[in-house]
Amino acid sequence: MSHTAELIAVGTELLLGNIANTDAQMLSQGLSRLGINVYYHTVVGDNPQRLQAAVETARARADIIITTGGLGPTCDDLTKNILAQCFGKRLVYHEPSARRIEEYFRRLHRGGEMTQNNYQQAWLPEGCTVLENDWGTAPGCAFEADGVHVIMLPGPPRECSAMFRYRAVPYLEKLADGAILSRTLRIFGRGESSVEAELRERMNQLENPTLAPYAKEGEVELRITARAPDKQQAAALIAPVEEEVRARFGSLIYGADVTSLEEVVLSLLKQRKLTFGCAESCTGGLIAKRFTDLPGASAVFRGGVVSYTDGVKRDVLGVPQALLDEFGAVSEPVARAMAQGARQALGCDLAVSATGVAGPDPDERGTPVGLIFVALATPEGVTVRQITSGTGRTRARTIAASHAFDLLRRYLTGLDLRLRP
Amino acid sequence: MSHTAELIAVGTELLLGNIANTDAQMLSQGLSRLGINVYYHTVVGDNPQRLQAAVETARARADIIITTGGLGPTCDDLTKNILAQCFGKRLVYHEPSARRIEEYFRRLHRGGEMTQNNYQQAWLPEGCTVLENDWGTAPGCAFEADGVHVIMLPGPPRECSAMFRYRAVPYLEKLADGAILSRTLRIFGRGESSVEAELRERMNQLENPTLAPYAKEGEVELRITARAPDKQQAAALIAPVEEEVRARFGSLIYGADVTSLEEVVLSLLKQRKLTFGCAESCTGGLIAKRFTDLPGASAVFRGGVVSYTDGVKRDVLGVPQALLDEFGAVSEPVARAMAQGARQALGCDLAVSATGVAGPDPDERGTPVGLIFVALATPEGVTVRQITSGTGRTRARTIAASHAFDLLRRYLTGLDLRLRP
C-alpha cells in the first residue's frame, strides 16, 4: 500500500519570514526516498485554533502527518497538546525523558540552572513511541490513531534532520510493505533539460524502479527508486538501471549517494594523500569556502589566494605583468599562470584557479559576463577549461567553482580532464 | 481594516524537496512590512484538484491569496487556469503580454526559436491587472473577486522577488487604508534573547508603531512598523521609537533598512576610498566570499589569503614561525600578524584576519571549539577581538566573518572598536 504524508510546520517565525521552511525540504527529500507521497506542506503559526484546523484538514487527506516545531519549552508545547487533543490522547509524564532533559542540560551548560518549564517537554501522548532527542532537549514522538500515523519532530533544522534520519525513518520503514530503496547518481556538466530529453522515453517506460531527474545549482541528480519485498531485491532492481544510466553519462556521473563534488574531491585527496590549494578571481573565495565547509578539509587543504586585482595576481601569485597586459586578467594564459602560481605559493600538490566575469557588468576590456576560465595545475602540467555560465552573478560563481572541483575529481580518478562522458 | 493573506506555492519540485520554499519567506517578510497578517502557507504540487482544494480552503480564511509558481509554459499555466476557474473568470488573450514575451526571447536568445507553448503565458484572467514581468517570460496578474484579492507571481525566486517588490507591493499598498511603514534596525553583537529581554516591557506597551525582534545568523533585526493616514505621519510615529531604540543599543546598531554588515562596509569603503583585504584561517574564504557576493565589491576589495596551514601563514602572510610555535595558530599574536601580513602582501589600506577552531574537533593543542580571534590592521595599528561562538561549524564561521566586518565598520565610522553600545 502506498502512503501519503502531509507536513505541518508550526512556528510564527515562518509566517513572518524570519526563516525559510527548510525542514519541509529535508523531510520531502527523505519521504520521497522512502516512496511516500507528499501532496501538501502547510505552515501555521503558534496558534492553537489554526493548528487544529490544519490538523483536521490533513487527517482527511493523508495517512501520515509529520509536524515540525512547537515542541520547545517556551511555546507551551503547543504541537503536542493540539495533536494529542485532535486524536483523543492524554499527555502523560514520561520519566525517562525528564531524566534525559536534565542530563542534556548538565552536559551542555555545566551546572547552569535548568528552568522548570523544561519539564513540560517530558509530557507526551499516552502510548506513543518516544523519539529520543540526542541533539536537543525536546523529545519527539510518534503514534497511530484512527488509521493515521502522527510523527512530531523538533523545529531547529539540525535537530529535525537528525531526528528524522535516526528516529522517524526507522519508524516509517516499518509501515512499508516491503522495502523501498533509492540511489541517487549525481551528474555535473550536462544541463537538466538535456538529461531529461535523453532519458524521457526510458523514464516513461520504467515503473519499478522509477527514474527521475532533479536540477540543482548547475548539477543534475538522477534518482532511481525501487520497491520490493526486501532491500536486497530492491537493490537488484536498481542495479541494471544504474548500469544503463552510467553507460549513457559515463564520467559525467561524479558519484552515487554523495552530497557534493567537493565531498568527492576531499575523499579522493585523502585517499591519494595529496594536498590542494586555489587561486580565485571571479569566485572570490567560494572555492575555498565550499571546500572548508566540509569538516576534515584541513587534512588536505593548504589554502587559497583570492586575487581580485592585477596587483595581487602579480605579487602574491607571480602572474607575469606581461600576460596581464597582453591578454587581460580574464584569459586562458592568466588562468594557467594563476594555478601554477598558487601551486608554488601555497606549496600544494594540486592547485585550481578561476578567473572570469561574474557580472553584473562586463570587465573594462569588454569581456562578456559569464566567460570564465578554470585551470588545474598538477605536477604533470596545467589544464584550462573555458566555460560560459550564462547570466547571474551567483550562478556564474557557483558553476565556476564546480568546474574547478570537477577538474580535480577527474585528475584524481585518472579520467580525461575534458567535460565529456 | 486589517488584511489577512495566505500564500499558496504551486510546484511538485517543492513537494519532492528539490527546492525550499524561499518565495514564502520573502513574501512573508514583505507582507509583514506592509502590516498584512499571514496565517498559513500552503504548498501543493502541479495537480489541478489539489490546487483547487487549497484555493477553496484559503478563500474561506483570507482576503488576499498570493500564489507563486505554475505560470510557466511547461506546466500548462496550471495556476492561472485553476484560480480563474475558482473565481469564475475566463482567460483572455492579452496581446501586449504576447509581444513582451516575444521581445524577451529576442533579447535573451538572440534569434533562438521561441516555441509556441510560450504564447500560453499571454492568456490571463479577464479584467485582471497584468503584472508585467521584466525578469522572465511569464506575466503575473492580480484581480479581485468575491471580496478576495488574488495575486499570481512566477515561481523562480529571482523573478518572484522582483515581481513582488515592483508589481505586487504597489497593488497591495492601494488596498491599505492609509499607509503602513516599517523600518528595520540591524544589531550585531547582542543575542536575540538579551535584546528581547531588554525590550519586552516596551514592546508590550507599544501598539502603533509596533516593535518586534527577529534573530538572523548571529544578528538581530528590530522592526518598527507604523500605520497612519499617510507615509509622513507613519514616519513621524516611527521616529521617536527609533530614537529610543538607538539610545539603548547605540553603535551595536549597524544600519537601518540595510541587508548586511558587508553591504554597509562596502559603501563605507567606497565613500572613504579605502581598499580592503583579508587573511582567513577558520573562516576558510567566507569573508572574501561574502564580500564578493556583492556586485561592485571589486572597487575596494583587493583580495584575500586563505591560510589553512602554518606554512601558508608563514610563507604567504609572513607570520613569524616563532609566533606559531610559541602561541599556536589560534592565538591573539597570530591573528595580529595575519592581519598585518595580509595588509602588506595584498597592498591594501585595511586588512582583517580570523583564526579559530570552527570544529567539529578541538585543534591539536586542545584549543576548544568556538574560540576565535579576529583582527583588524589599519595604518594606525592592529586591534584583536577574542570571541567564543559556541558550537556548530557553520555558525562559528558565520559569526567570525561578521565580527571581521563589524571591526571594519567601526573603524570606518570612527567608533570605539570594542563591541559595545
HADDOCK unambig.tbl for C-alpha pairs under 7 A between the chains (distance, minus, plus):
assign (segid A and resid 14 and name CA) (segid B and resid 25 and name CA) 6.98 0.50 0.50
assign (segid A and resid 15 and name CA) (segid B and resid 28 and name CA) 5.88 0.50 0.50
assign (segid A and resid 15 and name CA) (segid B and resid 38 and name CA) 5.93 0.50 0.50
assign (segid A and resid 15 and name CA) (segid B and resid 39 and name CA) 6.65 0.50 0.50
assign (segid A and resid 16 and name CA) (segid B and resid 28 and name CA) 5.20 0.50 0.50
assign (segid A and resid 16 and name CA) (segid B and resid 29 and name CA) 5.62 0.50 0.50
assign (segid A and resid 16 and name CA) (segid B and resid 32 and name CA) 6.17 0.50 0.50
assign (segid A and resid 17 and name CA) (segid B and resid 25 and name CA) 4.11 0.50 0.50
assign (segid A and resid 17 and name CA) (segid B and resid 26 and name CA) 6.22 0.50 0.50
assign (segid A and resid 17 and name CA) (segid B and resid 28 and name CA) 4.63 0.50 0.50
assign (segid A and resid 17 and name CA) (segid B and resid 29 and name CA) 4.63 0.50 0.50
assign (segid A and resid 18 and name CA) (segid B and resid 214 and name CA) 6.38 0.50 0.50
assign (segid A and resid 19 and name CA) (segid B and resid 25 and name CA) 6.47 0.50 0.50
assign (segid A and resid 20 and name CA) (segid B and resid 21 and name CA) 6.75 0.50 0.50
assign (segid A and resid 20 and name CA) (segid B and resid 22 and name CA) 5.70 0.50 0.50
assign (segid A and resid 20 and name CA) (segid B and resid 25 and name CA) 5.29 0.50 0.50
assign (segid A and resid 21 and name CA) (segid B and resid 20 and name CA) 6.75 0.50 0.50
assign (segid A and resid 21 and name CA) (segid B and resid 21 and name CA) 6.52 0.50 0.50
assign (segid A and resid 22 and name CA) (segid B and resid 20 and name CA) 5.71 0.50 0.50
assign (segid A and resid 25 and name CA) (segid B and resid 14 and name CA) 6.98 0.50 0.50
assign (segid A and resid 25 and name CA) (segid B and resid 17 and name CA) 4.12 0.50 0.50
assign (segid A and resid 25 and name CA) (segid B and resid 19 and name CA) 6.49 0.50 0.50
assign (segid A and resid 25 and name CA) (segid B and resid 20 and name CA) 5.30 0.50 0.50
assign (segid A and resid 26 and name CA) (segid B and resid 17 and name CA) 6.19 0.50 0.50
assign (segid A and resid 28 and name CA) (segid B and resid 15 and name CA) 5.87 0.50 0.50
assign (segid A and resid 28 and name CA) (segid B and resid 16 and name CA) 5.20 0.50 0.50
assign (segid A and resid 28 and name CA) (segid B and resid 17 and name CA) 4.60 0.50 0.50
assign (segid A and resid 29 and name CA) (segid B and resid 16 and name CA) 5.61 0.50 0.50
assign (segid A and resid 29 and name CA) (segid B and resid 17 and name CA) 4.58 0.50 0.50
assign (segid A and resid 32 and name CA) (segid B and resid 16 and name CA) 6.15 0.50 0.50
assign (segid A and resid 38 and name CA) (segid B and resid 15 and name CA) 5.91 0.50 0.50
assign (segid A and resid 39 and name CA) (segid B and resid 15 and name CA) 6.64 0.50 0.50
assign (segid A and resid 39 and name CA) (segid B and resid 44 and name CA) 6.09 0.50 0.50
assign (segid A and resid 39 and name CA) (segid B and resid 45 and name CA) 6.44 0.50 0.50
assign (segid A and resid 40 and name CA) (segid B and resid 42 and name CA) 6.88 0.50 0.50
assign (segid A and resid 40 and name CA) (segid B and resid 43 and name CA) 5.41 0.50 0.50
assign (segid A and resid 40 and name CA) (segid B and resid 44 and name CA) 5.06 0.50 0.50
assign (segid A and resid 41 and name CA) (segid B and resid 42 and name CA) 5.61 0.50 0.50
assign (segid A and resid 41 and name CA) (segid B and resid 43 and name CA) 4.89 0.50 0.50
assign (segid A and resid 41 and name CA) (segid B and resid 44 and name CA) 6.98 0.50 0.50
assign (segid A and resid 42 and name CA) (segid B and resid 40 and name CA) 6.89 0.50 0.50
assign (segid A and resid 42 and name CA) (segid B and resid 41 and name CA) 5.61 0.50 0.50
assign (segid A and resid 42 and name CA) (segid B and resid 42 and name CA) 4.60 0.50 0.50
assign (segid A and resid 42 and name CA) (segid B and resid 43 and name CA) 6.47 0.50 0.50
assign (segid A and resid 43 and name CA) (segid B and resid 40 and name CA) 5.42 0.50 0.50
assign (segid A and resid 43 and name CA) (segid B and resid 41 and name CA) 4.88 0.50 0.50
assign (segid A and resid 43 and name CA) (segid B and resid 42 and name CA) 6.47 0.50 0.50
assign (segid A and resid 44 and name CA) (segid B and resid 39 and name CA) 6.10 0.50 0.50
assign (segid A and resid 44 and name CA) (segid B and resid 40 and name CA) 5.08 0.50 0.50
assign (segid A and resid 44 and name CA) (segid B and resid 41 and name CA) 6.98 0.50 0.50
assign (segid A and resid 45 and name CA) (segid B and resid 39 and name CA) 6.44 0.50 0.50
assign (segid A and resid 214 and name CA) (segid B and resid 18 and name CA) 6.53 0.50 0.50
assign (segid A and resid 284 and name CA) (segid B and resid 288 and name CA) 5.87 0.50 0.50
assign (segid A and resid 284 and name CA) (segid B and resid 289 and name CA) 5.30 0.50 0.50
assign (segid A and resid 284 and name CA) (segid B and resid 292 and name CA) 5.63 0.50 0.50
assign (segid A and resid 285 and name CA) (segid B and resid 285 and name CA) 4.60 0.50 0.50
assign (segid A and resid 285 and name CA) (segid B and resid 286 and name CA) 6.56 0.50 0.50
assign (segid A and resid 285 and name CA) (segid B and resid 288 and name CA) 5.24 0.50 0.50
assign (segid A and resid 285 and name CA) (segid B and resid 289 and name CA) 4.62 0.50 0.50
assign (segid A and resid 286 and name CA) (segid B and resid 285 and name CA) 6.55 0.50 0.50
assign (segid A and resid 286 and name CA) (segid B and resid 289 and name CA) 5.30 0.50 0.50
assign (segid A and resid 288 and name CA) (segid B and resid 284 and name CA) 5.86 0.50 0.50
assign (segid A and resid 288 and name CA) (segid B and resid 285 and name CA) 5.23 0.50 0.50
assign (segid A and resid 289 and name CA) (segid B and resid 284 and name CA) 5.29 0.50 0.50
assign (segid A and resid 289 and name CA) (segid B and resid 285 and name CA) 4.61 0.50 0.50
assign (segid A and resid 289 and name CA) (segid B and resid 286 and name CA) 5.31 0.50 0.50
assign (segid A and resid 292 and name CA) (segid B and resid 284 and name CA) 5.62 0.50 0.50
assign (segid A and resid 295 and name CA) (segid B and resid 360 and name CA) 6.69 0.50 0.50
assign (segid A and resid 298 and name CA) (segid B and resid 308 and name CA) 6.61 0.50 0.50
assign (segid A and resid 301 and name CA) (segid B and resid 308 and name CA) 6.66 0.50 0.50
assign (segid A and resid 302 and name CA) (segid B and resid 307 and name CA) 6.70 0.50 0.50
assign (segid A and resid 302 and name CA) (segid B and resid 308 and name CA) 5.12 0.50 0.50
assign (segid A and resid 302 and name CA) (segid B and resid 309 and name CA) 5.48 0.50 0.50
assign (segid A and resid 303 and name CA) (segid B and resid 306 and name CA) 4.77 0.50 0.50
assign (segid A and resid 303 and name CA) (segid B and resid 307 and name CA) 4.72 0.50 0.50
assign (segid A and resid 303 and name CA) (segid B and resid 308 and name CA) 4.93 0.50 0.50
assign (segid A and resid 303 and name CA) (segid B and resid 309 and name CA) 6.99 0.50 0.50
assign (segid A and resid 303 and name CA) (segid B and resid 312 and name CA) 6.86 0.50 0.50
assign (segid A and resid 304 and name CA) (segid B and resid 305 and name CA) 5.71 0.50 0.50
assign (segid A and resid 304 and name CA) (segid B and resid 306 and name CA) 4.63 0.50 0.50
assign (segid A and resid 304 and name CA) (segid B and resid 307 and name CA) 6.70 0.50 0.50
assign (segid A and resid 305 and name CA) (segid B and resid 304 and name CA) 5.71 0.50 0.50
assign (segid A and resid 305 and name CA) (segid B and resid 305 and name CA) 4.52 0.50 0.50
assign (segid A and resid 305 and name CA) (segid B and resid 306 and name CA) 6.06 0.50 0.50
assign (segid A and resid 306 and name CA) (segid B and resid 303 and name CA) 4.78 0.50 0.50
assign (segid A and resid 306 and name CA) (segid B and resid 304 and name CA) 4.61 0.50 0.50
assign (segid A and resid 306 and name CA) (segid B and resid 305 and name CA) 6.05 0.50 0.50
assign (segid A and resid 307 and name CA) (segid B and resid 302 and name CA) 6.73 0.50 0.50
assign (segid A and resid 307 and name CA) (segid B and resid 303 and name CA) 4.74 0.50 0.50
assign (segid A and resid 307 and name CA) (segid B and resid 304 and name CA) 6.71 0.50 0.50
assign (segid A and resid 308 and name CA) (segid B and resid 298 and name CA) 6.62 0.50 0.50
assign (segid A and resid 308 and name CA) (segid B and resid 301 and name CA) 6.68 0.50 0.50
assign (segid A and resid 308 and name CA) (segid B and resid 302 and name CA) 5.13 0.50 0.50
assign (segid A and resid 308 and name CA) (segid B and resid 303 and name CA) 4.92 0.50 0.50
assign (segid A and resid 309 and name CA) (segid B and resid 302 and name CA) 5.50 0.50 0.50
assign (segid A and resid 309 and name CA) (segid B and resid 303 and name CA) 6.99 0.50 0.50
assign (segid A and resid 312 and name CA) (segid B and resid 303 and name CA) 6.88 0.50 0.50
assign (segid A and resid 312 and name CA) (segid B and resid 346 and name CA) 5.84 0.50 0.50
assign (segid A and resid 316 and name CA) (segid B and resid 345 and name CA) 6.84 0.50 0.50
assign (segid A and resid 345 and name CA) (segid B and resid 316 and name CA) 6.85 0.50 0.50
assign (segid A and resid 346 and name CA) (segid B and resid 312 and name CA) 5.83 0.50 0.50
assign (segid A and resid 360 and name CA) (segid B and resid 295 and name CA) 6.70 0.50 0.50
